[in-house]
Amino acid sequence: MKTKPRFQEMYEKEIAPALVKKYGYKNRYQVPKLEKIVLNMGVGEANANRAHIENAMWR
């Protein structure tokens, strides 16, 4: 059995019901869905110093 990501579980159990309450959705299919989560990490200084990329890769 495949487990769901933690954020997806939290969204389904806590955030989606809060959205239904806040916006008064009548149908569960009206609640916005999560499609993709992208994390961005700025490493602008990496052009000048290669060590910054090495540090960013292992965090």
Buried (B, 14 or more C-beta within 10 A) or exposed (E): EEEEEEEEEEBEEEBBEEBBEEEEBEEEEEBEEEEEEEEEEEEEEBEEEEEBEEEEEEE
